[in-house]
Amino acid sequence: VCPHCAVDVKLTPIQLQRLRCTVNDLQGATFKKGRGCRMCKQSGYRSRIGVFELLVLDEPVRTAILDRKTSYEIRAISINQSGLITLLEDGLVKAAAGVTTVDEILRCLPIFNPPRPLAELRRLAGV
């Protein structure tokens, strides 16, 4: 989000529904959106930022792979036991910090499961 023209925004009910979360899940978030200015060439965005998902090959994940579990099962084990933060969740943390917009998160990232509450995601990400 362009820092020169950014304004605070509230999520719409449709955005909340598409994210599959509630207002309580996103407490403490500061969502922003750029209005467009000369500095960002009226786009509302300035620069780029990466969104990441990192699978840590710890013992539960390793065992699941060796046991030929499905990718869905390995992903669930990674999220529940290994602290995996999904692409959607990483994007949501960045949107809640005002770095990107929820519109970009919804446009670019897959939504397989509802994200965990923002407080838990910040704890897992060390933010």
The first five atom37 places (N, CA, C, CB, O) and aatype in JSON, in Angstrom:
{
  "aatype": [19, 4, 14, 8, 4, 0, 19, 3, 19, 11, 10, 16, 14, 9, 5, 10, 5, 1, 10, 1, 4, 16, 19, 2, 3, 10, 5, 7, 0, 16, 13, 11, 11, 7, 1, 7, 4, 1, 12, 4, 11, 5, 15, 7, 18, 1, 15, 1, 9, 7, 19, 13, 6, 10, 10, 19, 10, 3, 6, 14, 19, 1, 16, 0, 9, 10, 3, 1, 11, 16, 15, 18, 6, 9, 1, 0, 9, 15, 9, 2, 5, 15, 7, 10, 9, 16, 10, 10, 6, 3, 7, 10, 19, 11, 0, 0, 0, 7, 19, 16, 16, 19, 3, 6, 9, 10, 1, 4, 10, 14, 9, 13, 2, 14, 14, 1, 14, 10, 0, 6, 10, 1, 1, 10, 0, 7, 19],
  "atom_mask": [
    [1, 1, 1, 1, 1],
    [1, 1, 1, 1, 1],
    [1, 1, 1, 1, 1],
    [1, 1, 1, 1, 1],
    [1, 1, 1, 1, 1],
    [1, 1, 1, 1, 1],
    [1, 1, 1, 1, 1],
    [1, 1, 1, 1, 1],
    [1, 1, 1, 1, 1],
    [1, 1, 1, 1, 1],
    [1, 1, 1, 1, 1],
    [1, 1, 1, 1, 1],
    [1, 1, 1, 1, 1],
    [1, 1, 1, 1, 1],
    [1, 1, 1, 1, 1],
    [1, 1, 1, 1, 1],
    [1, 1, 1, 1, 1],
    [1, 1, 1, 1, 1],
    [1, 1, 1, 1, 1],
    [1, 1, 1, 1, 1],
    [1, 1, 1, 1, 1],
    [1, 1, 1, 1, 1],
    [1, 1, 1, 1, 1],
    [1, 1, 1, 1, 1],
    [1, 1, 1, 1, 1],
    [1, 1, 1, 1, 1],
    [1, 1, 1, 1, 1],
    [1, 1, 1, 0, 1],
    [1, 1, 1, 1, 1],
    [1, 1, 1, 1, 1],
    [1, 1, 1, 1, 1],
    [1, 1, 1, 1, 1],
    [1, 1, 1, 1, 1],
    [1, 1, 1, 0, 1],
    [1, 1, 1, 1, 1],
    [1, 1, 1, 0, 1],
    [1, 1, 1, 1, 1],
    [1, 1, 1, 1, 1],
    [1, 1, 1, 1, 1],
    [1, 1, 1, 1, 1],
    [1, 1, 1, 1, 1],
    [1, 1, 1, 1, 1],
    [1, 1, 1, 1, 1],
    [1, 1, 1, 0, 1],
    [1, 1, 1, 1, 1],
    [1, 1, 1, 1, 1],
    [1, 1, 1, 1, 1],
    [1, 1, 1, 1, 1],
    [1, 1, 1, 1, 1],
    [1, 1, 1, 0, 1],
    [1, 1, 1, 1, 1],
    [1, 1, 1, 1, 1],
    [1, 1, 1, 1, 1],
    [1, 1, 1, 1, 1],
    [1, 1, 1, 1, 1],
    [1, 1, 1, 1, 1],
    [1, 1, 1, 1, 1],
    [1, 1, 1, 1, 1],
    [1, 1, 1, 1, 1],
    [1, 1, 1, 1, 1],
    [1, 1, 1, 1, 1],
    [1, 1, 1, 1, 1],
    [1, 1, 1, 1, 1],
    [1, 1, 1, 1, 1],
    [1, 1, 1, 1, 1],
    [1, 1, 1, 1, 1],
    [1, 1, 1, 1, 1],
    [1, 1, 1, 1, 1],
    [1, 1, 1, 1, 1],
    [1, 1, 1, 1, 1],
    [1, 1, 1, 1, 1],
    [1, 1, 1, 1, 1],
    [1, 1, 1, 1, 1],
    [1, 1, 1, 1, 1],
    [1, 1, 1, 1, 1],
    [1, 1, 1, 1, 1],
    [1, 1, 1, 1, 1],
    [1, 1, 1, 1, 1],
    [1, 1, 1, 1, 1],
    [1, 1, 1, 1, 1],
    [1, 1, 1, 1, 1],
    [1, 1, 1, 1, 1],
    [1, 1, 1, 0, 1],
    [1, 1, 1, 1, 1],
    [1, 1, 1, 1, 1],
    [1, 1, 1, 1, 1],
    [1, 1, 1, 1, 1],
    [1, 1, 1, 1, 1],
    [1, 1, 1, 1, 1],
    [1, 1, 1, 1, 1],
    [1, 1, 1, 0, 1],
    [1, 1, 1, 1, 1],
    [1, 1, 1, 1, 1],
    [1, 1, 1, 1, 1],
    [1, 1, 1, 1, 1],
    [1, 1, 1, 1, 1],
    [1, 1, 1, 1, 1],
    [1, 1, 1, 0, 1],
    [1, 1, 1, 1, 1],
    [1, 1, 1, 1, 1],
    [1, 1, 1, 1, 1],
    [1, 1, 1, 1, 1],
    [1, 1, 1, 1, 1],
    [1, 1, 1, 1, 1],
    [1, 1, 1, 1, 1],
    [1, 1, 1, 1, 1],
    [1, 1, 1, 1, 1],
    [1, 1, 1, 1, 1],
    [1, 1, 1, 1, 1],
    [1, 1, 1, 1, 1],
    [1, 1, 1, 1, 1],
    [1, 1, 1, 1, 1],
    [1, 1, 1, 1, 1],
    [1, 1, 1, 1, 1],
    [1, 1, 1, 1, 1],
    [1, 1, 1, 1, 1],
    [1, 1, 1, 1, 1],
    [1, 1, 1, 1, 1],
    [1, 1, 1, 1, 1],
    [1, 1, 1, 1, 1],
    [1, 1, 1, 1, 1],
    [1, 1, 1, 1, 1],
    [1, 1, 1, 1, 1],
    [1, 1, 1, 1, 1],
    [1, 1, 1, 1, 1],
    [1, 1, 1, 0, 1],
    [1, 1, 1, 1, 1]
  ],
  "atom_positions": [
    [[0.86, -1.17, 0.0], [0.0, 0.0, 0.0], [0.9, 1.23, 0.0], [-0.98, 0.0, 1.23], [1.88, 1.29, 0.75]],
    [[0.58, 2.19, -0.84], [1.35, 3.42, -0.92], [1.27, 4.18, 0.41], [0.83, 4.31, -2.09], [0.17, 4.5, 0.87]],
    [[2.4, 4.46, 1.04], [2.35, 5.15, 2.33], [1.92, 6.61, 2.23], [3.71, 5.08, 2.99], [1.53, 7.21, 3.23]],
    [[1.97, 7.19, 1.03], [1.63, 8.6, 0.86], [0.12, 8.84, 0.79], [2.29, 9.13, -0.4], [-0.35, 9.91, 1.16]],
    [[-0.63, 7.86, 0.32], [-2.08, 8.07, 0.16], [-2.91, 7.03, 0.9], [-2.44, 8.06, -1.31], [-4.11, 6.93, 0.67]],
    [[-2.3, 6.25, 1.79], [-3.01, 5.18, 2.49], [-4.01, 5.76, 3.5], [-2.01, 4.26, 3.2], [-3.73, 6.72, 4.21]],
    [[-5.17, 5.14, 3.52], [-6.19, 5.48, 4.51], [-6.66, 4.19, 5.18], [-7.39, 6.24, 3.85], [-6.64, 3.12, 4.58]],
    [[-7.09, 4.32, 6.43], [-7.63, 3.16, 7.14], [-8.98, 2.77, 6.54], [-7.77, 3.46, 8.66], [-9.77, 3.63, 6.16]],
    [[-9.22, 1.48, 6.47], [-10.5, 0.97, 5.97], [-11.0, -0.13, 6.9], [-10.36, 0.44, 4.52], [-10.23, -0.78, 7.59]],
    [[-12.31, -0.31, 6.89], [-12.93, -1.42, 7.61], [-13.31, -2.46, 6.57], [-14.18, -0.97, 8.44], [-13.66, -2.13, 5.44]],
    [[-13.24, -3.72, 6.97], [-13.62, -4.78, 6.06], [-15.14, -4.8, 5.88], [-13.12, -6.14, 6.56], [-15.89, -4.56, 6.82]],
    [[-15.55, -5.09, 4.67], [-16.98, -5.2, 4.39], [-17.46, -6.59, 4.8], [-17.27, -4.93, 2.88], [-16.65, -7.5, 4.93]],
    [[-18.76, -6.75, 5.01], [-19.27, -8.08, 5.33], [-18.95, -9.11, 4.25], [-20.78, -8.02, 5.54], [-18.72, -10.28, 4.55]],
    [[-18.93, -8.68, 2.99], [-18.6, -9.6, 1.9], [-17.14, -10.06, 2.0], [-18.86, -8.94, 0.53], [-16.84, -11.24, 1.8]],
    [[-16.23, -9.14, 2.32], [-14.82, -9.51, 2.48], [-14.66, -10.49, 3.65], [-13.95, -8.25, 2.71], [-13.93, -11.47, 3.54]],
    [[-15.34, -10.21, 4.75], [-15.28, -11.12, 5.91], [-15.81, -12.5, 5.54], [-16.08, -10.55, 7.09], [-15.24, -13.52, 5.93]],
    [[-16.89, -12.52, 4.79], [-17.47, -13.8, 4.37], [-16.5, -14.55, 3.45], [-18.82, -13.58, 3.67], [-16.32, -15.76, 3.61]],
    [[-15.89, -13.86, 2.51], [-14.95, -14.52, 1.6], [-13.7, -15.02, 2.33], [-14.54, -13.56, 0.49], [-13.15, -16.05, 1.96]],
    [[-13.26, -14.27, 3.36], [-12.12, -14.72, 4.16], [-12.5, -15.84, 5.11], [-11.54, -13.55, 4.94], [-11.64, -16.55, 5.64]],
    [[-13.8, -15.99, 5.32], [-14.32, -17.01, 6.25], [-13.86, -16.76, 7.68], [-13.9, -18.4, 5.8], [-13.43, -17.69, 8.37]],
    [[-13.94, -15.5, 8.1], [-13.6, -15.17, 9.48], [-14.55, -14.08, 10.0], [-12.13, -14.71, 9.59], [-15.34, -13.52, 9.24]],
    [[-14.45, -13.78, 11.29], [-15.31, -12.8, 11.92], [-14.5, -11.57, 12.32], [-16.02, -13.4, 13.14], [-13.27, -11.57, 12.25]],
    [[-15.21, -10.54, 12.73], [-14.55, -9.32, 13.19], [-13.7, -9.63, 14.42], [-15.59, -8.21, 13.52], [-12.61, -9.08, 14.57]],
    [[-14.19, -10.51, 15.3], [-13.43, -10.88, 16.5], [-12.12, -11.58, 16.16], [-14.28, -11.79, 17.4], [-11.14, -11.43, 16.89]],
    [[-12.09, -12.33, 15.06], [-10.85, -13.0, 14.65], [-9.78, -12.01, 14.24], [-11.13, -13.96, 13.5], [-8.59, -12.33, 14.27]],
    [[-10.19, -10.8, 13.86], [-9.25, -9.82, 13.32], [-9.04, -8.62, 14.23], [-9.73, -9.34, 11.98], [-8.67, -7.54, 13.77]],
    [[-9.27, -8.79, 15.53], [-9.09, -7.7, 16.47], [-7.65, -7.24, 16.48], [-9.53, -8.12, 17.88], [-6.72, -8.05, 16.46]],
    [[-7.46, -5.92, 16.52], [-6.13, -5.33, 16.55], [-5.55, -5.07, 15.17], [0.0, 0.0, 0.0], [-4.41, -4.62, 15.05]],
    [[-6.31, -5.33, 14.13], [-5.83, -5.13, 12.77], [-6.03, -3.68, 12.33], [-6.55, -6.08, 11.79], [-6.98, -3.02, 12.74]],
    [[-5.11, -3.2, 11.5], [-5.21, -1.88, 10.9], [-5.15, -2.05, 9.39], [-4.07, -0.93, 11.42], [-4.07, -1.99, 8.8]],
    [[-6.29, -2.27, 8.78], [-6.34, -2.47, 7.34], [-6.26, -1.13, 6.63], [-7.61, -3.23, 6.94], [-6.87, -0.15, 7.07]],
    [[-5.51, -1.09, 5.54], [-5.32, 0.14, 4.78], [-5.59, -0.1, 3.3], [-3.9, 0.68, 4.98], [-5.58, -1.23, 2.81]],
    [[-5.84, 1.02, 2.62], [-6.01, 0.99, 1.17], [-5.5, 2.32, 0.64], [-7.51, 0.73, 0.77], [-5.76, 3.37, 1.22]],
    [[-4.79, 2.27, -0.48], [-4.29, 3.5, -1.08], [-5.37, 4.16, -1.92], [0.0, 0.0, 0.0], [-6.07, 3.49, -2.68]],
    [[-5.5, 5.48, -1.79], [-6.49, 6.22, -2.59], [-5.98, 6.47, -4.0], [-6.84, 7.55, -1.91], [-6.77, 6.61, -4.94]],
    [[-4.67, 6.53, -4.15], [-4.07, 6.88, -5.43], [-3.53, 8.29, -5.37], [0.0, 0.0, 0.0], [-4.25, 9.23, -5.0]],
    [[-2.29, 8.44, -5.72], [-1.66, 9.76, -5.68], [-0.57, 9.82, -6.76], [-1.07, 10.06, -4.27], [-0.36, 8.87, -7.51]],
    [[0.11, 10.96, -6.82], [1.17, 11.15, -7.8], [2.33, 10.19, -7.54], [1.66, 12.6, -7.77], [2.98, 9.73, -8.48]],
    [[2.6, 9.89, -6.28], [3.74, 9.05, -5.91], [3.56, 7.58, -6.36], [3.95, 9.1, -4.4], [4.54, 6.9, -6.66]],
    [[2.33, 7.11, -6.4], [2.07, 5.72, -6.79], [1.41, 5.62, -8.16], [1.18, 5.03, -5.74], [0.93, 4.56, -8.56]],
    [[1.38, 6.74, -8.88], [0.77, 6.81, -10.21], [-0.7, 6.38, -10.19], [1.55, 5.92, -11.19], [-1.18, 5.67, -11.08]],
    [[-1.39, 6.81, -9.15], [-2.83, 6.59, -8.98], [-3.22, 5.13, -8.78], [-3.56, 7.14, -10.17], [-4.39, 4.79, -8.92]],
    [[-2.26, 4.26, -8.47], [-2.58, 2.84, -8.3], [-2.96, 2.49, -6.86], [-1.4, 1.99, -8.73], [-3.7, 1.53, -6.63]],
    [[-2.46, 3.27, -5.89], [-2.69, 2.95, -4.48], [-1.66, 2.0, -3.91], [0.0, 0.0, 0.0], [-1.67, 1.69, -2.72]],
    [[-0.75, 1.52, -4.78], [0.28, 0.56, -4.36], [1.66, 1.13, -4.64], [0.1, -0.8, -5.08], [1.85, 1.91, -5.57]],
    [[2.6, 0.73, -3.82], [3.97, 1.15, -3.99], [4.85, -0.06, -3.71], [4.33, 2.35, -3.06], [4.87, -0.54, -2.58]],
    [[5.57, -0.55, -4.69], [6.48, -1.67, -4.5], [5.72, -2.99, -4.42], [7.33, -1.46, -3.24], [4.53, -3.06, -4.71]],
    [[6.43, -4.02, -4.01], [5.85, -5.36, -3.88], [6.29, -5.98, -2.56], [6.27, -6.27, -5.06], [7.26, -5.55, -1.94]],
    [[5.54, -6.98, -2.16], [5.9, -7.73, -0.94], [5.57, -9.19, -1.17], [5.15, -7.17, 0.33], [4.57, -9.51, -1.82]],
    [[6.39, -10.07, -0.64], [6.16, -11.5, -0.8], [5.26, -12.06, 0.29], [0.0, 0.0, 0.0], [5.22, -11.56, 1.41]],
    [[4.55, -13.1, -0.08], [3.72, -13.85, 0.87], [4.26, -15.27, 0.84], [2.17, -13.78, 0.5], [4.43, -15.85, -0.24]],
    [[4.54, -15.85, 2.0], [5.26, -17.11, 2.06], [4.56, -18.17, 2.9], [6.64, -16.88, 2.59], [3.8, -17.86, 3.82]],
    [[4.84, -19.41, 2.54], [4.4, -20.58, 3.31], [5.6, -21.5, 3.36], [3.12, -21.29, 2.67], [6.16, -21.84, 2.32]],
    [[6.0, -21.9, 4.56], [7.2, -22.72, 4.72], [6.84, -24.01, 5.44], [8.29, -21.94, 5.49], [6.39, -23.99, 6.58]],
    [[7.06, -25.13, 4.76], [6.82, -26.43, 5.36], [8.1, -26.89, 6.06], [6.36, -27.47, 4.29], [9.13, -27.11, 5.42]],
    [[8.02, -27.03, 7.37], [9.16, -27.49, 8.16], [9.07, -29.01, 8.25], [9.19, -26.84, 9.59], [8.06, -29.56, 8.68]],
    [[10.11, -29.67, 7.84], [10.12, -31.13, 7.82], [10.55, -31.66, 9.19], [11.07, -31.66, 6.7], [11.67, -32.14, 9.36]],
    [[9.64, -31.55, 10.16], [9.92, -32.08, 11.48], [9.4, -33.52, 11.57], [9.27, -31.19, 12.59], [8.93, -34.07, 10.57]],
    [[9.48, -34.11, 12.72], [9.15, -35.53, 12.88], [7.72, -35.9, 12.49], [9.38, -35.93, 14.3], [7.54, -36.88, 11.77]],
    [[6.68, -35.15, 12.94], [5.32, -35.53, 12.53], [5.11, -35.45, 11.01], [4.31, -34.63, 13.22], [4.44, -36.3, 10.43]],
    [[5.67, -34.44, 10.38], [5.51, -34.28, 8.93], [6.29, -35.39, 8.21], [6.01, -32.87, 8.46], [5.8, -35.99, 7.25]],
    [[7.49, -35.66, 8.68], [8.31, -36.71, 8.08], [7.59, -38.07, 8.17], [9.69, -36.79, 8.79], [7.56, -38.82, 7.19]],
    [[7.03, -38.36, 9.32], [6.31, -39.61, 9.51], [5.1, -39.69, 8.58], [5.87, -39.76, 10.99], [4.82, -40.74, 8.0]],
    [[4.39, -38.58, 8.43], [3.22, -38.56, 7.55], [3.63, -38.81, 6.1], [2.48, -37.2, 7.66], [2.92, -39.51, 5.36]],
    [[4.75, -38.25, 5.69], [5.24, -38.47, 4.32], [5.63, -39.93, 4.13], [6.44, -37.54, 4.01], [5.29, -40.55, 3.12]],
    [[6.36, -40.48, 5.09], [6.78, -41.88, 5.0], [5.6, -42.85, 5.05], [7.76, -42.2, 6.12], [5.65, -43.93, 4.47]],
    [[4.55, -42.45, 5.74], [3.34, -43.27, 5.8], [2.42, -43.07, 4.59], [2.57, -42.96, 7.08], [1.32, -43.6, 4.54]],
    [[2.9, -42.29, 3.63], [2.17, -42.01, 2.39], [0.79, -41.41, 2.63], [2.03, -43.28, 1.59], [-0.19, -41.79, 1.98]],
    [[0.74, -40.46, 3.57], [-0.5, -39.72, 3.81], [-0.78, -38.83, 2.6], [-0.41, -38.88, 5.13], [0.12, -38.53, 1.82]],
    [[-2.02, -38.41, 2.46], [-2.37, -37.52, 1.35], [-1.81, -36.12, 1.63], [-3.92, -37.46, 1.15], [-1.44, -35.79, 2.76]],
    [[-1.74, -35.31, 0.58], [-1.24, -33.95, 0.74], [-2.14, -33.15, 1.69], [-1.16, -33.24, -0.62], [-1.66, -32.31, 2.44]],
    [[-3.44, -33.42, 1.66], [-4.37, -32.77, 2.56], [-4.02, -33.12, 4.02], [-5.82, -33.18, 2.23], [-4.02, -32.24, 4.88]],
    [[-3.74, -34.39, 4.28], [-3.4, -34.83, 5.65], [-2.07, -34.25, 6.09], [-3.35, -36.37, 5.72], [-1.93, -33.83, 7.24]],
    [[-1.1, -34.21, 5.2], [0.21, -33.64, 5.54], [0.07, -32.15, 5.85], [1.24, -33.86, 4.39], [0.68, -31.64, 6.78]],
    [[-0.75, -31.48, 5.07], [-0.98, -30.04, 5.31], [-1.64, -29.83, 6.67], [-1.85, -29.44, 4.18], [-1.26, -28.93, 7.41]],
    [[-2.63, -30.65, 7.0], [-3.32, -30.53, 8.29], [-2.36, -30.78, 9.45], [-4.51, -31.52, 8.36], [-2.39, -30.06, 10.45]],
    [[-1.51, -31.78, 9.31], [-0.5, -32.05, 10.35], [0.45, -30.88, 10.48], [0.28, -33.35, 10.03], [0.8, -30.49, 11.6]],
    [[0.87, -30.32, 9.37], [1.79, -29.18, 9.39], [1.17, -27.97, 10.08], [2.19, -28.81, 7.97], [1.84, -27.29, 10.85]],
    [[-0.1, -27.72, 9.81], [-0.78, -26.58, 10.41], [-1.0, -26.81, 11.9], [-2.12, -26.32, 9.7], [-0.73, -25.93, 12.72]],
    [[-1.5, -27.98, 12.26], [-1.89, -28.25, 13.65], [-0.73, -28.57, 14.57], [-2.86, -29.38, 13.68], [-0.78, -28.22, 15.75]],
    [[0.31, -29.22, 14.07], [1.38, -29.67, 14.94], [2.71, -28.94, 14.72], [1.59, -31.14, 14.75], [3.5, -28.81, 15.65]],
    [[2.95, -28.47, 13.5], [4.25, -27.9, 13.18], [4.23, -26.38, 13.07], [4.76, -28.48, 11.9], [5.27, -25.77, 12.83]],
    [[3.07, -25.76, 13.25], [3.0, -24.3, 13.23], [3.07, -23.67, 11.85], [0.0, 0.0, 0.0], [3.47, -22.51, 11.72]],
    [[2.68, -24.42, 10.82], [2.68, -23.87, 9.46], [1.71, -22.7, 9.36], [2.32, -24.96, 8.43], [0.57, -22.8, 9.8]],
    [[2.17, -21.61, 8.79], [1.31, -20.47, 8.49], [1.05, -20.53, 6.99], [1.97, -19.08, 8.92], [1.99, -20.5, 6.2]],
    [[-0.21, -20.62, 6.61], [-0.56, -20.78, 5.19], [-0.34, -19.46, 4.44], [-2.03, -21.24, 5.05], [-0.14, -18.41, 5.05]],
    [[-0.39, -19.54, 3.12], [-0.26, -18.34, 2.29], [-1.33, -17.31, 2.66], [-0.36, -18.7, 0.8], [-1.03, -16.13, 2.82]],
    [[-2.56, -17.77, 2.8], [-3.65, -16.87, 3.16], [-3.37, -16.21, 4.5], [-4.98, -17.62, 3.2], [-3.55, -15.0, 4.65]],
    [[-2.94, -16.98, 5.48], [-2.69, -16.44, 6.81], [-1.54, -15.44, 6.8], [-2.39, -17.57, 7.79], [-1.62, -14.41, 7.47]],
    [[-0.46, -15.73, 6.06], [0.65, -14.79, 5.96], [0.19, -13.5, 5.3], [1.83, -15.41, 5.18], [0.56, -12.4, 5.73]],
    [[-0.61, -13.62, 4.24], [-1.15, -12.44, 3.59], [-2.05, -11.65, 4.51], [0.0, 0.0, 0.0], [-2.04, -10.42, 4.49]],
    [[-2.84, -12.33, 5.31], [-3.75, -11.68, 6.24], [-2.98, -10.91, 7.32], [-4.67, -12.7, 6.9], [-3.37, -9.8, 7.69]],
    [[-1.88, -11.49, 7.81], [-1.04, -10.79, 8.79], [-0.48, -9.52, 8.17], [0.12, -11.72, 9.28], [-0.43, -8.47, 8.82]],
    [[-0.05, -9.6, 6.92], [0.51, -8.43, 6.24], [-0.57, -7.39, 5.93], [1.21, -8.85, 4.95], [-0.32, -6.19, 6.0]],
    [[-1.77, -7.84, 5.59], [-2.87, -6.91, 5.36], [-3.29, -6.24, 6.67], [-4.08, -7.64, 4.72], [-3.62, -5.05, 6.68]],
    [[-3.28, -6.99, 7.76], [-3.65, -6.44, 9.07], [-2.64, -5.4, 9.56], [-3.78, -7.57, 10.1], [-2.98, -4.54, 10.37]],
    [[-1.42, -5.48, 9.06], [-0.39, -4.51, 9.41], [-0.4, -3.31, 8.46], [0.99, -5.17, 9.4], [0.38, -2.38, 8.63]],
    [[-1.28, -3.34, 7.45], [-1.37, -2.23, 6.51], [-0.35, -2.27, 5.4], [0.0, 0.0, 0.0], [-0.16, -1.27, 4.7]],
    [[0.31, -3.41, 5.22], [1.35, -3.54, 4.19], [0.73, -3.79, 2.82], [2.31, -4.66, 4.55], [1.24, -3.3, 1.81]],
    [[-0.34, -4.56, 2.78], [-1.08, -4.83, 1.54], [-2.56, -4.72, 1.84], [-0.72, -6.24, 0.96], [-2.96, -4.43, 2.97]],
    [[-3.38, -4.95, 0.84], [-4.83, -4.82, 1.04], [-5.51, -6.18, 1.07], [-5.44, -3.95, -0.07], [-4.99, -7.16, 0.54]],
    [[-6.65, -6.21, 1.68], [-7.45, -7.43, 1.72], [-7.91, -7.79, 0.3], [-8.67, -7.27, 2.66], [-8.03, -8.96, -0.04]],
    [[-8.17, -6.78, -0.52], [-8.56, -7.04, -1.91], [-7.5, -7.85, -2.64], [-8.82, -5.72, -2.64], [-7.83, -8.77, -3.4]],
    [[-6.23, -7.52, -2.44], [-5.14, -8.26, -3.08], [-5.05, -9.68, -2.52], [-3.8, -7.53, -2.88], [-4.79, -10.62, -3.27]],
    [[-5.26, -9.83, -1.24], [-5.23, -11.16, -0.61], [-6.32, -12.03, -1.23], [-5.42, -11.05, 0.93], [-6.07, -13.17, -1.61]],
    [[-7.52, -11.48, -1.33], [-8.63, -12.24, -1.89], [-8.44, -12.53, -3.38], [-9.94, -11.49, -1.68], [-8.88, -13.57, -3.87]],
    [[-7.8, -11.62, -4.09], [-7.6, -11.8, -5.53], [-6.53, -12.82, -5.84], [-7.23, -10.48, -6.16], [-6.64, -13.56, -6.82]],
    [[-5.48, -12.89, -5.02], [-4.29, -13.67, -5.38], [-4.11, -14.99, -4.64], [-3.1, -12.85, -5.14], [-3.45, -15.89, -5.16]],
    [[-4.69, -15.14, -3.46], [-4.35, -16.29, -2.63], [-5.49, -17.29, -2.52], [-3.95, -15.82, -1.26], [-6.66, -16.92, -2.47]],
    [[-5.14, -18.58, -2.47], [-6.17, -19.62, -2.33], [-6.7, -19.68, -0.9], [-5.62, -20.99, -2.74], [-5.97, -19.45, 0.06]],
    [[-7.98, -19.98, -0.77], [-8.6, -20.13, 0.55], [-9.09, -21.57, 0.66], [-9.79, -19.1, 0.76], [-10.15, -21.92, 0.14]],
    [[-8.29, -22.39, 1.34], [-8.67, -23.79, 1.53], [-9.46, -23.97, 2.82], [-7.43, -24.68, 1.54], [-10.45, -24.69, 2.87]],
    [[-8.99, -23.31, 3.87], [-9.61, -23.4, 5.19], [-9.72, -22.0, 5.77], [-8.8, -24.33, 6.14], [-8.98, -21.1, 5.36]],
    [[-10.62, -21.79, 6.72], [-10.68, -20.48, 7.38], [-9.36, -20.19, 8.1], [-11.86, -20.42, 8.38], [-8.77, -21.11, 8.68]],
    [[-8.9, -18.95, 8.08], [-7.67, -18.63, 8.8], [-7.88, -18.66, 10.31], [-7.15, -17.26, 8.37], [-8.99, -18.47, 10.8]],
    [[-6.8, -18.89, 11.02], [-6.86, -18.83, 12.48], [-6.97, -17.38, 12.92], [-5.61, -19.5, 13.12], [-6.71, -16.48, 12.12]],
    [[-7.34, -17.12, 14.18], [-7.44, -15.73, 14.66], [-6.11, -14.98, 14.51], [-7.88, -15.7, 16.14], [-5.04, -15.58, 14.61]],
    [[-6.19, -13.69, 14.26], [-5.02, -12.86, 14.01], [-4.02, -12.9, 15.17], [-5.44, -11.44, 13.74], [-2.81, -12.92, 14.93]],
    [[-4.5, -12.92, 16.39], [-3.6, -12.95, 17.54], [-2.73, -14.21, 17.52], [-4.4, -12.88, 18.85], [-1.54, -14.15, 17.82]],
    [[-3.33, -15.34, 17.18], [-2.57, -16.59, 17.1], [-1.57, -16.55, 15.95], [-3.52, -17.79, 16.94], [-0.44, -17.03, 16.08]],
    [[-1.98, -15.99, 14.82], [-1.07, -15.9, 13.66], [0.12, -15.01, 13.98], [-1.82, -15.36, 12.44], [1.25, -15.32, 13.6]],
    [[-0.12, -13.9, 14.66], [0.98, -13.01, 15.05], [1.94, -13.72, 16.0], [0.44, -11.72, 15.71], [3.15, -13.55, 15.91]],
    [[1.39, -14.5, 16.91], [2.23, -15.26, 17.84], [3.1, -16.26, 17.08], [1.36, -15.98, 18.88], [4.3, -16.36, 17.34]],
    [[2.49, -17.01, 16.14], [3.23, -17.99, 15.37], [4.29, -17.34, 14.47], [2.27, -18.8, 14.52], [5.37, -17.9, 14.28]],
    [[3.97, -16.16, 13.93], [4.89, -15.47, 13.04], [5.96, -14.68, 13.8], [4.12, -14.54, 12.12], [6.94, -14.23, 13.21]],
    [[5.77, -14.52, 15.1], [6.74, -13.77, 15.9], [6.64, -12.27, 15.68], [0.0, 0.0, 0.0], [7.62, -11.54, 15.8]],
    [[5.43, -11.82, 15.36], [5.22, -10.38, 15.1], [4.7, -9.71, 16.34], [4.25, -10.15, 13.92], [4.47, -8.51, 16.34]]
  ]
}
